């Protein structure tokens, strides 16, 4: 039961993170963040988010590359 709760919490957090990234990828959200944060801070955050996405997806891409 404890493992099930942990898996459910991790799934919910992953889904929430996915939704946040999807919303931040929209053009209107990016324009508003650019206005609020300024160019340097916005580009720094965008670079960090892209790097995080690459780090999380590298195992999947690695396995895809190994498949025939």
C-alpha positions in Angstrom: 0.0 0.0 0.0 2.9 2.3 0.8 4.5 1.7 -2.6 1.2 2.4 -4.3 0.8 5.8 -2.6 4.4 6.7 -3.6 3.8 5.7 -7.2 0.5 7.7 -7.2 2.2 10.8 -5.9 5.1 10.5 -8.4 2.6 10.1 -11.2 0.6 13.1 -10.1 3.8 15.2 -9.8 5.0 14.1 -13.2 1.6 14.9 -14.8 1.6 18.3 -13.1 5.1 19.0 -14.4 4.1 17.9 -17.9 1.1 20.3 -17.9 3.2 23.2 -16.6 5.7 22.7 -19.4 2.9 22.4 -22.0 1.4 25.7 -20.8 4.8 27.4 -20.8 5.4 26.3 -24.4 2.4 28.3 -25.6 3.1 31.6 -27.3 0.9 33.8 -25.1 2.5 32.4 -21.9 6.0 32.9 -23.3 5.1 36.5 -24.2 3.8 37.3 -20.7 6.8 35.7 -19.0 9.1 37.6 -21.3 7.4 40.9 -20.3 7.4 40.1 -16.6 10.9 38.6 -16.2 13.0 40.4 -18.8 15.0 39.0 -21.6 18.0 37.6 -19.6 16.1 35.9 -16.9 13.5 34.5 -19.4 16.2 33.0 -21.7 18.1 31.6 -18.7 14.9 29.8 -17.4 14.1 28.6 -20.9 17.6 27.2 -21.4 17.3 25.4 -18.0 13.9 23.9 -18.9 15.2 22.6 -22.2 18.3 21.1 -20.6 16.1 19.4 -18.0 13.9 18.0 -20.7 17.0 16.6 -22.5 18.3 15.1 -19.3 15.0 13.4 -18.6 14.5 12.0 -22.1 18.0 10.7 -22.8 17.3 7.2 -21.6 14.3 6.9 -23.9 16.3 8.2 -26.9 19.2 5.9 -26.0 16.9 2.8 -26.1 15.3 4.0 -29.3 18.7 4.3 -30.9 19.5 0.7 -29.9 16.4 -0.8 -31.4 16.6 -2.0 -35.0 
